[in-house]
Amino acid sequence: MFSKSKINDPIEPKSGDKPASSPTSAAPGTASTSSPAPAKAPAAAPKPKPAPSVLSSDLTIKGNMETSGDIQVEGVVEGDIRAHLLTVGESATIRGEVIADDLVVNGRVIGRVRGLKVRLTSSARVEGDIVHKTIAIESGAHFEGSVQRSDDPIGGNSIPKPGSTGSDSES
């Protein structure tokens, strides 16, 4: 019923059709053959997603880190971390505020945790407040602090300052 033709192959006019140089000679839905169709510029290929930055277990960092990419921490960080996806490894310790769109804690965090999606695995140890949009806490996780749900936990508008009391009761 349908046949596949190459883009640059000329369409032969039928015996009763107008000459190919006329712009109306092509059948509806087909391109005019007076000149070859211009080649489309290749669409810009999407940038490949960079590999996550991995901080090994023998590494200690003192200072803040910020990236729009992913970070996997296995060592010790003394400072704040901001990332798209932050994975805290089982051997990792972070002393500072962690902010991420997606946060998976397998190790230890001492400080405030802010994330759209926060997950504490069974090996997690968190000492600090958690502000989240969604949270999952596996059985066995150790958590000391308060939990507050917010539609915009990363924006910072609804985050209580340290030392202040929120409307939520601590458990």
SEMARNU-274689 format. One record per residue: residue in three letters; residue number from 1; x, y, z of N, C-alpha, C in turn. Coordinates in Angstrom, 2 decimals, padded with zeros to 5 digits. Atoms other than C-alpha are relative to their C-alpha. Layout:
BEGIN
ATOM, rodo, tido, nxx, nyy, nzz, caxx, cayy, cazz, cxx, cyy, czz
ATOM, Ala, NUM, X, Y, Z, X, Y, Z, X, Y, Z
...
end
This chain:
BEGIN
ATOM, rodo, tido, nxx, nyy, nzz, caxx, cayy, cazz, cxx, cyy, czz
ATOM, Met, 1, 000.82, -001.19, 000.00, 000.00, 000.00, 000.00, 000.86, 001.25, 000.00
ATOM, Phe, 2, -000.92, -001.13, -000.04, 002.74, 002.48, 000.95, 001.37, -000.50, -000.38
ATOM, Ser, 3, -001.37, 000.38, 000.30, 006.25, 002.44, -000.38, 000.93, 001.05, 000.56
ATOM, Lys, 4, -000.97, -000.89, -000.61, 009.31, 003.94, 001.19, 000.95, 000.49, -001.08
ATOM, Ser, 5, -000.94, -000.55, 000.97, 011.35, 006.30, -000.97, 001.04, 000.81, 000.73
ATOM, Lys, 6, -001.07, -000.80, -000.59, 014.59, 008.05, -000.28, -000.34, 001.47, -000.17
ATOM, Ile, 7, 000.34, -001.43, 000.01, 014.37, 011.78, 000.46, 000.51, 000.68, -001.26
ATOM, Asn, 8, -000.59, -000.70, 001.14, 016.65, 012.80, -002.42, -000.36, -000.61, -001.34
ATOM, Asp, 9, 000.43, 000.59, 001.25, 015.10, 010.51, -005.05, -001.08, 000.86, -000.62
ATOM, Pro, 10, 001.05, -000.82, 000.63, 013.14, 012.59, -007.57, -001.26, -000.83, -000.22
ATOM, Ile, 11, 001.27, 000.66, 000.26, 009.49, 011.76, -007.93, -000.32, 000.22, -001.47
ATOM, Glu, 12, 000.29, -000.10, 001.44, 008.71, 011.00, -011.56, -001.42, 000.48, -000.21
ATOM, Pro, 13, 001.35, -000.47, 000.25, 005.75, 013.04, -012.81, -000.76, -000.99, -000.86
ATOM, Lys, 14, 000.86, 000.88, 000.80, 002.85, 011.06, -014.21, -000.25, 000.69, -001.33
ATOM, Ser, 15, 000.13, -000.52, 001.36, 002.02, 011.55, -017.89, -000.92, 001.22, -000.09
ATOM, Gly, 16, 000.92, -001.12, 000.09, -000.83, 014.04, -017.24, 000.31, 001.14, 000.96
ATOM, Asp, 17, -000.33, -001.01, -001.00, 000.88, 016.07, -014.48, 000.74, 001.17, -000.61
ATOM, Lys, 18, -000.73, -001.19, 000.40, 002.35, 019.54, -014.75, 001.48, -000.27, 000.14
ATOM, Pro, 19, -001.45, 000.20, -000.12, 006.13, 019.90, -015.09, 000.45, 000.10, 001.45
ATOM, Ala, 20, -000.50, 000.06, -001.37, 008.22, 019.30, -011.99, 000.42, 001.37, 000.53
ATOM, Ser, 21, -000.46, -001.30, -000.47, 009.36, 022.94, -011.86, -001.13, 000.81, 000.60
ATOM, Ser, 22, 001.13, -000.72, -000.57, 005.87, 024.08, -010.90, -000.16, -000.38, 001.47
ATOM, Pro, 23, 000.13, 000.34, -001.40, 005.42, 024.34, -007.12, -001.25, -000.79, 000.33
ATOM, Thr, 24, 001.23, 000.73, -000.28, 001.93, 022.83, -007.38, -000.01, -001.38, -000.64
ATOM, Ser, 25, 000.01, 001.28, 000.68, 003.05, 019.74, -009.28, 000.05, -001.18, 000.95
ATOM, Ala, 26, -000.09, 001.11, -000.94, 003.65, 017.64, -006.21, -001.38, -000.33, 000.54
ATOM, Ala, 27, 001.27, 000.43, -000.58, 000.80, 015.62, -004.85, -000.10, 000.52, 001.43
ATOM, Pro, 28, 000.12, -000.47, -001.38, -000.64, 016.80, -001.55, 000.72, -000.93, 000.96
ATOM, Gly, 29, -000.68, 000.81, -000.99, 001.52, 015.65, 001.32, 001.40, -000.43, -000.41
ATOM, Thr, 30, -001.36, 000.33, 000.42, 004.71, 015.25, -000.78, 000.75, 001.29, -000.29
ATOM, Ala, 31, -000.81, -001.18, 000.22, 007.58, 017.65, -001.30, 000.15, 000.26, -001.49
ATOM, Ser, 32, -000.24, -000.38, 001.38, 008.17, 019.54, -004.54, 001.37, -000.51, -000.39
ATOM, Thr, 33, -001.26, 000.58, 000.43, 010.98, 018.05, -006.64, 000.83, 000.99, -000.81
ATOM, Ser, 34, -000.75, -000.95, 000.81, 012.23, 021.27, -008.26, 001.43, 000.13, 000.50
ATOM, Ser, 35, -001.35, 000.00, -000.54, 015.25, 021.19, -005.96, 000.06, -001.03, 001.11
ATOM, Pro, 36, -000.07, 001.00, -001.06, 016.55, 018.58, -003.58, -000.36, 000.60, 001.34
ATOM, Ala, 37, 000.38, -000.48, -001.32, 015.19, 018.87, -000.09, 001.26, 000.33, 000.79
ATOM, Pro, 38, -001.20, -000.34, -000.77, 017.65, 020.68, 002.16, 000.21, -001.01, 001.12
ATOM, Ala, 39, -000.30, 000.97, -001.05, 019.40, 018.35, 004.52, -000.23, 000.66, 001.35
ATOM, Lys, 40, 000.25, -000.54, -001.33, 018.23, 018.84, 008.07, 001.30, -000.05, 000.79
ATOM, Ala, 41, -001.18, 000.00, -000.87, 020.96, 019.86, 010.47, -000.25, -001.01, 001.10
ATOM, Pro, 42, 000.23, 000.99, -001.06, 021.47, 017.08, 012.94, -000.35, 000.70, 001.30
ATOM, Ala, 43, 000.41, -000.58, -001.29, 019.70, 017.82, 016.19, 001.15, -000.15, 000.98
ATOM, Ala, 44, -001.07, 000.05, -000.99, 022.08, 018.63, 018.98, -000.22, -001.20, 000.90
ATOM, Ala, 45, 000.13, 001.20, -000.83, 022.71, 015.38, 020.73, -000.02, 000.42, 001.46
ATOM, Pro, 46, 000.03, -000.38, -001.41, 021.77, 015.58, 024.39, 001.34, -000.36, 000.64
ATOM, Lys, 47, -001.27, 000.27, -000.67, 024.81, 015.83, 026.61, -000.14, -001.26, 000.83
ATOM, Pro, 48, 000.09, 001.21, -000.83, 025.57, 012.49, 028.17, 000.09, 000.39, 001.48
ATOM, Lys, 49, 000.01, -000.29, -001.43, 024.91, 012.44, 031.89, 001.36, -000.38, 000.57
ATOM, Pro, 50, -001.32, 000.33, -000.54, 028.23, 012.69, 033.67, -000.09, -001.05, 001.10
ATOM, Ala, 51, -000.06, 001.02, -001.05, 029.27, 009.89, 035.97, 000.00, 000.68, 001.36
ATOM, Pro, 52, 000.00, -000.62, -001.33, 028.75, 010.53, 039.68, 001.42, 000.18, 000.51
ATOM, Ser, 53, -001.28, -000.21, -000.66, 031.66, 011.98, 041.62, 000.03, -000.92, 001.22
ATOM, Val, 54, -000.12, 000.94, -001.11, 032.88, 009.37, 044.08, 001.13, 000.45, 000.91
ATOM, Leu, 55, -001.01, -000.36, -001.00, 034.70, 010.35, 047.26, 000.32, -001.27, 000.77
ATOM, Ser, 56, -000.34, 001.31, -000.55, 036.55, 007.23, 048.39, 000.11, 000.00, 001.51
ATOM, Ser, 57, 000.05, 000.16, -001.45, 036.63, 005.88, 051.92, 001.24, 000.53, 000.71
ATOM, Asp, 58, -001.20, -000.50, -000.64, 040.20, 007.06, 052.56, 000.16, 001.52, -000.17
ATOM, Leu, 59, -000.05, -001.43, 000.27, 039.36, 010.68, 051.64, -000.75, 000.78, 001.07
ATOM, Thr, 60, 000.65, -000.91, -000.92, 038.59, 013.45, 054.14, -000.01, 001.38, -000.63
ATOM, Ile, 61, 000.14, -001.32, 000.61, 037.27, 016.76, 052.83, -000.51, 000.96, 001.06
ATOM, Lys, 62, 000.46, -001.07, -000.89, 036.95, 019.96, 054.87, -000.37, 001.17, -000.89
ATOM, Gly, 63, 000.50, -001.07, 000.85, 034.78, 022.47, 053.07, -001.32, -000.39, -000.63
ATOM, Asn, 64, 001.30, 000.22, 000.61, 031.52, 022.84, 051.21, 000.15, -000.49, -001.43
ATOM, Met, 65, 000.01, 000.50, 001.37, 030.69, 021.07, 047.95, -001.36, 000.29, -000.63
ATOM, Glu, 66, 001.25, -000.26, 000.71, 028.09, 021.97, 045.33, 000.15, -000.48, -001.44
ATOM, Thr, 67, 000.02, 000.47, 001.37, 027.21, 020.30, 042.04, -001.44, -000.16, -000.46
ATOM, Ser, 68, 001.33, 000.29, 000.54, 024.24, 019.92, 039.73, -000.08, -001.48, -000.37
ATOM, Gly, 69, -000.05, 001.43, 000.31, 025.30, 016.30, 039.24, -000.18, -000.86, 001.23
ATOM, Asp, 70, 000.17, 001.00, -001.04, 025.54, 013.25, 041.46, 001.30, -000.17, 000.77
ATOM, Ile, 71, -001.16, 000.25, -000.84, 027.89, 012.59, 044.37, -000.25, -001.27, 000.82
ATOM, Gln, 72, 000.04, 001.16, -000.88, 028.63, 009.33, 046.15, 001.14, 000.17, 000.99
ATOM, Val, 73, -000.99, -000.22, -001.05, 030.41, 009.82, 049.47, 000.24, -001.31, 000.74
ATOM, Glu, 74, -000.39, 001.18, -000.76, 032.31, 006.94, 051.04, 000.93, 000.39, 001.15
ATOM, Gly, 75, -000.94, -000.47, -001.00, 034.77, 009.00, 053.12, -000.64, 000.93, 001.00
ATOM, Val, 76, 000.45, -000.94, -001.03, 034.46, 011.87, 055.62, -000.05, 001.39, -000.62
ATOM, Val, 77, 000.16, -001.37, 000.46, 033.13, 015.34, 054.75, -000.38, 000.86, 001.19
ATOM, Glu, 78, 000.33, -000.98, -001.02, 033.19, 018.24, 057.18, -000.37, 001.28, -000.72
ATOM, Gly, 79, 000.51, -001.14, 000.75, 031.04, 020.80, 055.42, -001.33, -000.35, -000.62
ATOM, Asp, 80, 001.30, 000.19, 000.62, 027.80, 021.25, 053.53, 000.16, -000.58, -001.40
ATOM, Ile, 81, 000.00, 000.60, 001.34, 026.96, 019.29, 050.39, -001.33, 000.31, -000.67
ATOM, Arg, 82, 001.20, -000.23, 000.81, 024.50, 020.28, 047.66, 000.20, -000.74, -001.32
ATOM, Ala, 83, -000.12, 000.80, 001.21, 023.85, 017.86, 044.78, -001.38, -000.37, -000.52
ATOM, His, 84, 001.27, 000.50, 000.54, 021.16, 016.46, 042.50, -000.34, -001.32, 000.68
ATOM, Leu, 85, 000.16, 001.29, -000.68, 021.60, 012.89, 043.78, 001.19, -000.15, 000.92
ATOM, Leu, 86, -001.07, 000.20, -000.97, 023.60, 012.34, 046.93, -000.19, -001.37, 000.64
ATOM, Thr, 87, 000.00, 001.31, -000.63, 024.43, 008.83, 048.09, 001.07, 000.00, 001.08
ATOM, Val, 88, -000.93, 000.07, -001.13, 026.01, 008.52, 051.53, 000.26, -001.47, 000.25
ATOM, Gly, 89, -000.37, 001.41, -000.14, 027.87, 005.22, 051.67, 000.03, -000.44, 001.45
ATOM, Glu, 90, 000.03, 000.56, -001.35, 027.89, 002.90, 054.68, 001.19, 000.43, 000.84
ATOM, Ser, 91, -001.20, -000.39, -000.74, 031.43, 003.92, 055.64, 000.15, 001.51, 000.11
ATOM, Ala, 92, -000.12, -001.46, 000.07, 030.77, 007.65, 055.13, -000.52, 000.69, 001.26
ATOM, Thr, 93, 000.48, -000.89, -001.06, 030.38, 010.39, 057.74, -000.02, 001.41, -000.57
ATOM, Ile, 94, 000.13, -001.39, 000.45, 029.11, 013.86, 056.85, -000.39, 000.83, 001.21
ATOM, Arg, 95, 000.32, -000.95, -001.06, 029.20, 016.68, 059.39, -000.31, 001.32, -000.66
ATOM, Gly, 96, 000.43, -001.21, 000.68, 027.19, 019.49, 057.87, -001.39, -000.21, -000.58
ATOM, Glu, 97, 001.32, 000.08, 000.61, 023.98, 020.22, 056.02, 000.11, -000.66, -001.36
ATOM, Val, 98, 000.05, 000.63, 001.32, 023.12, 018.01, 053.06, -001.30, 000.38, -000.67
ATOM, Ile, 99, 001.15, -000.44, 000.78, 020.78, 019.25, 050.35, 000.06, -000.72, -001.34
ATOM, Ala, 100, 000.01, 000.72, 001.27, 019.74, 017.12, 047.38, -001.43, -000.21, -000.46
ATOM, Asp, 101, 001.31, 000.36, 000.54, 016.83, 016.44, 045.07, -000.34, -001.42, 000.45
ATOM, Asp, 102, 000.17, 001.40, -000.35, 017.31, 012.75, 045.77, 001.15, -000.37, 000.93
ATOM, Leu, 103, -001.02, 000.27, -001.02, 019.16, 011.62, 048.90, -000.19, -001.40, 000.56
ATOM, Val, 104, 000.02, 001.34, -000.56, 020.01, 008.08, 049.96, 001.10, -000.06, 001.06
ATOM, Val, 105, -000.95, 000.05, -001.10, 021.66, 007.70, 053.37, 000.17, -001.45, 000.44
ATOM, Asn, 106, -000.37, 001.32, -000.49, 023.44, 004.43, 054.12, 000.93, 000.12, 001.19
ATOM, Gly, 107, -000.99, -000.22, -001.05, 026.03, 005.92, 056.48, -000.48, 001.00, 001.02
ATOM, Arg, 108, 000.29, -000.90, -001.10, 026.20, 008.71, 059.05, -000.03, 001.45, -000.48
ATOM, Val, 109, 000.12, -001.44, 000.26, 025.00, 012.32, 058.73, -000.25, 000.68, 001.33
ATOM, Ile, 110, 000.18, -000.80, -001.20, 025.42, 014.79, 061.58, -000.29, 001.42, -000.48
ATOM, Gly, 111, 000.40, -001.30, 000.52, 023.49, 017.88, 060.54, -001.36, -000.09, -000.67
ATOM, Arg, 112, 001.32, -000.06, 000.62, 020.32, 019.00, 058.80, 000.01, -000.67, -001.36
ATOM, Val, 113, 000.18, 000.68, 001.27, 019.05, 016.98, 055.84, -001.19, 000.64, -000.70
ATOM, Arg, 114, 001.08, -000.59, 000.78, 016.98, 018.67, 053.13, -000.05, -000.66, -001.37
ATOM, Gly, 115, 000.09, 000.66, 001.29, 015.67, 016.84, 050.10, -001.43, -000.19, -000.46
ATOM, Leu, 116, 001.32, 000.30, 000.55, 012.76, 016.30, 047.76, -000.38, -001.43, 000.33
ATOM, Lys, 117, 000.23, 001.42, -000.26, 013.11, 012.54, 048.17, 001.13, -000.49, 000.89
ATOM, Val, 118, -001.00, 000.42, -000.97, 014.92, 011.29, 051.27, -000.26, -001.46, 000.36
ATOM, Arg, 119, 000.12, 001.42, -000.36, 015.62, 007.62, 051.98, 001.09, -000.35, 000.99
ATOM, Leu, 120, -000.94, 000.50, -001.00, 017.24, 006.30, 055.14, -000.05, -001.52, -000.04
ATOM, Thr, 121, -000.03, 001.45, 000.06, 018.33, 002.70, 054.69, 000.21, -000.57, 001.40
ATOM, Ser, 122, -000.11, 000.64, -001.31, 018.64, 000.19, 057.51, 001.33, 000.28, 000.69
ATOM, Ser, 123, -001.31, -000.28, -000.59, 022.31, 001.12, 058.04, 000.22, 001.49, 000.26
ATOM, Ala, 124, -000.13, -001.45, -000.14, 021.66, 004.90, 058.19, 000.06, 000.42, 001.46
ATOM, Arg, 125, -000.09, -000.63, -001.31, 022.59, 007.00, 061.23, -000.08, 001.50, -000.23
ATOM, Val, 126, 000.20, -001.43, 000.22, 021.20, 010.54, 061.13, -000.26, 000.69, 001.33
ATOM, Glu, 127, 000.17, -000.82, -001.20, 021.56, 013.09, 063.92, -000.24, 001.43, -000.48
ATOM, Gly, 128, 000.36, -001.32, 000.49, 019.71, 016.20, 062.81, -001.40, -000.01, -000.55
ATOM, Asp, 129, 001.36, -000.14, 000.51, 016.46, 017.51, 061.45, -000.05, -000.35, -001.49
ATOM, Ile, 130, 000.22, 000.35, 001.41, 015.04, 016.28, 058.14, -001.18, 000.81, -000.51
ATOM, Val, 131, 001.08, -000.71, 000.70, 013.01, 018.52, 055.84, -000.10, -000.66, -001.37
ATOM, His, 132, 000.15, 000.83, 001.19, 011.57, 016.57, 052.93, -001.34, 000.25, -000.68
ATOM, Lys, 133, 001.30, 000.07, 000.68, 008.84, 016.28, 050.32, -000.54, -001.42, 000.15
ATOM, Thr, 134, 000.36, 001.39, -000.27, 008.81, 012.48, 050.52, 001.15, -000.65, 000.76
ATOM, Ile, 135, -001.04, 000.66, -000.82, 010.65, 010.24, 052.98, -000.32, -001.48, 000.13
ATOM, Ala, 136, 000.12, 001.43, -000.27, 011.27, 006.55, 053.46, 001.08, -000.35, 001.02
ATOM, Ile, 137, -000.94, 000.41, -001.04, 012.88, 005.15, 056.60, -000.13, -001.50, 000.18
ATOM, Glu, 138, 000.03, 001.45, -000.12, 013.79, 001.49, 056.58, 000.15, -000.42, 001.46
ATOM, Ser, 139, -000.14, 000.57, -001.33, 013.57, -000.66, 059.67, 001.48, -000.19, 000.31
ATOM, Gly, 140, -001.39, 000.11, -000.40, 016.84, -000.51, 061.57, 000.77, 001.30, -000.11
ATOM, Ala, 141, -000.67, -001.30, 000.12, 017.74, 003.06, 060.61, -000.04, 000.71, 001.35
ATOM, His, 142, -000.08, -000.74, -001.25, 018.84, 005.23, 063.54, -000.16, 001.48, -000.34
ATOM, Phe, 143, 000.28, -001.39, 000.31, 017.43, 008.77, 063.54, -000.32, 000.75, 001.28
ATOM, Glu, 144, 000.27, -000.89, -001.12, 017.56, 011.52, 066.16, -000.20, 001.39, -000.55
ATOM, Gly, 145, 000.30, -001.34, 000.50, 015.86, 014.78, 065.28, -001.48, 000.11, -000.30
ATOM, Ser, 146, 001.40, -000.18, 000.37, 012.64, 016.12, 063.90, -000.15, -000.16, -001.50
ATOM, Val, 147, 000.31, 000.17, 001.41, 010.97, 015.48, 060.58, -001.07, 001.01, -000.37
ATOM, Gln, 148, 000.97, -000.99, 000.46, 009.14, 018.19, 058.67, -000.22, -000.19, -001.49
ATOM, Arg, 149, 000.32, 000.09, 001.42, 007.33, 017.80, 055.35, -000.17, 001.40, -000.55
ATOM, Ser, 150, 000.11, -001.29, 000.66, 007.55, 020.70, 052.92, -000.13, -000.24, -001.50
ATOM, Asp, 151, 000.10, 000.12, 001.45, 006.50, 021.16, 049.29, 001.28, 000.46, -000.69
ATOM, Asp, 152, -001.26, -000.50, 000.56, 009.79, 023.01, 048.70, 001.09, -000.06, 001.06
ATOM, Pro, 153, -001.00, 000.12, -001.07, 012.37, 021.62, 051.14, 001.36, 000.58, -000.38
ATOM, Ile, 154, -001.30, -000.49, 000.45, 015.30, 022.79, 049.04, 000.00, 001.53, -000.08
ATOM, Gly, 155, 000.10, -001.45, 000.12, 014.03, 026.36, 048.62, 000.39, 000.72, 001.27
ATOM, Gly, 156, -000.46, -000.57, -001.25, 014.61, 027.08, 052.28, -000.97, 000.94, 000.67
ATOM, Asn, 157, 000.93, -000.96, -000.60, 011.53, 029.25, 052.96, -000.67, -000.54, 001.25
ATOM, Ser, 158, 000.75, 000.56, -001.13, 009.88, 026.85, 055.39, 000.89, -000.72, 001.00
ATOM, Ile, 159, -000.92, 000.74, -000.86, 012.99, 025.61, 057.14, 000.27, 000.79, 001.27
ATOM, Pro, 160, -000.26, -000.71, -001.25, 013.26, 026.50, 060.82, 001.50, 000.16, 000.21
ATOM, Lys, 161, -001.40, -000.25, -000.30, 016.55, 028.01, 061.96, 000.41, -000.89, 001.18
ATOM, Pro, 162, -000.44, 000.84, -001.12, 018.67, 025.91, 064.32, -000.28, 000.69, 001.34
ATOM, Gly, 163, 000.30, -000.56, -001.33, 017.62, 026.38, 067.94, -001.43, 000.49, 000.15
ATOM, Ser, 164, 001.39, -000.45, -000.11, 014.11, 027.55, 067.07, -000.88, -001.20, 000.08
ATOM, Thr, 165, 000.93, 001.12, -000.10, 011.10, 025.40, 067.77, -001.05, 000.15, -001.08
ATOM, Gly, 166, 001.03, 000.00, 001.03, 008.78, 024.44, 064.98, -001.34, -000.36, 000.61
ATOM, Ser, 167, 001.34, 000.34, -000.48, 005.09, 023.68, 065.22, -000.14, -001.50, 000.20
ATOM, Asp, 168, 000.08, 001.46, -000.16, 005.79, 019.93, 065.01, 000.60, -000.38, 001.35
ATOM, Ser, 169, -000.57, 000.49, -001.26, 006.40, 018.04, 068.21, 001.07, -001.02, -000.31
ATOM, Glu, 170, -001.08, 000.96, 000.22, 009.58, 016.02, 068.49, -000.40, -001.32, 000.63
ATOM, Ser, 171, 000.31, 001.32, -000.53, 009.36, 012.31, 069.02, 001.22, -000.68, 000.52
end
